[in-house]
Structures are given as structure tokens and as C-alpha cells.
Amino acid sequence: MDLKKHFEIQSGLMIHIEKNHPLQQGEDRESKKFLAAFVELAEGANDWRGFKFWSDNQNPKPTLLEETVDFYHFLLELGIDSGYFPEWEELDFENVYKAKDITEQYLEMFDALSMFRHEDDYEKYLDLLVCYFDLCKRLGFTEKMISEAYLKKNQINHYRQINGY
């Protein structure tokens, strides 16, 4: 996974958004980004559907990859805002918490995101990235699938900025 490329691309989108939607006096954009990240993570869980014990339909929605990648955009932004640009090789997949199932992995994601929100720390950010990519793997998404979906959605996001989204 070329994280460096993704950080560079996301930085370009952030500049585009900032140009169209400048930071307002007194605005807490960081909190808005964290809330957006929580919402996108929840939308991914909702599209996964595996926690919906009350439903006969446990099959993921076709938009699961897109929703999962929408969270990735904010994950990259939060790292950029903190000045963190880790390389793929820095991610320690051996020592990551091993959730027993996807439901637990989503809950770990919420916890990791909350911990990073309350303590902006490089190691916590690395843990958040590892947790995210572990979730993606559990959902059946390869690095290539994530990267391609990210690049596609980035183009859509630029288009939206050009057209007054």
C-alpha cells in the first residue's frame, strides 16, 4: 500500500476543500472531522450488516467498500492535520489487538478513533491505521481494492468541489 501517495493525494483534496470552504473564525474543524470520521465508520458498519441480529438479511450492501473508503479519507486527513505521514512499513500488524470477529473489530475502530481524538499521539495514530487495515482485511478487501476505491472516490470528491457540493 502506497500510504505516501495517499497522503499526498488527500493533501491536495484538503487544499481544494479549504479553498472552497475556508475555515471560519471560531470554527472547530478538527471536531467536525472527527465526527465525520465516526459517521463514516458507522455507515460502513451499517452497510456490512453483520451485527443486525434482528434481520434475516446479513449480506453486506454493495456500497460497503465505498463506505469503508470514505472513512479512510478522514483517517488520512486526521493524520495530515497532526503532521503524521507514516510509511506502510511502520505499521505493526503482528502486535495488533486481535478482535474475535468483525463486530468487535468495528468496536475497536471506534475505540481507537476516540483514543486518538483525546490523545493526539503518533503511536495511537499508527494503531488506528493498523486497526483500519485489519478491518478491511476481515471484510475481504485487499490493499489493491482499497487503493483503487480510494483513488476513484478522490476523483469524485474533487469533481464535487468543482461543482458546488
Secondary structure, 3 states (H helix, E strand, C coil): CCHHHHHHHHHHHHHHHHHHCCCCCCCCHHHHHHHHHHHHHHHHHHHHCCCCCCCCCCCCCCCHHHHHHHHHHHHHHHHHHHCCCCCHHHCCCCCCCCCCCHHHHHHHHHHHHHHHHHCCCHHHHHHHHHHHHHHHHHCCCCHHHHHHHHHHHHHHHHHHHHCCC
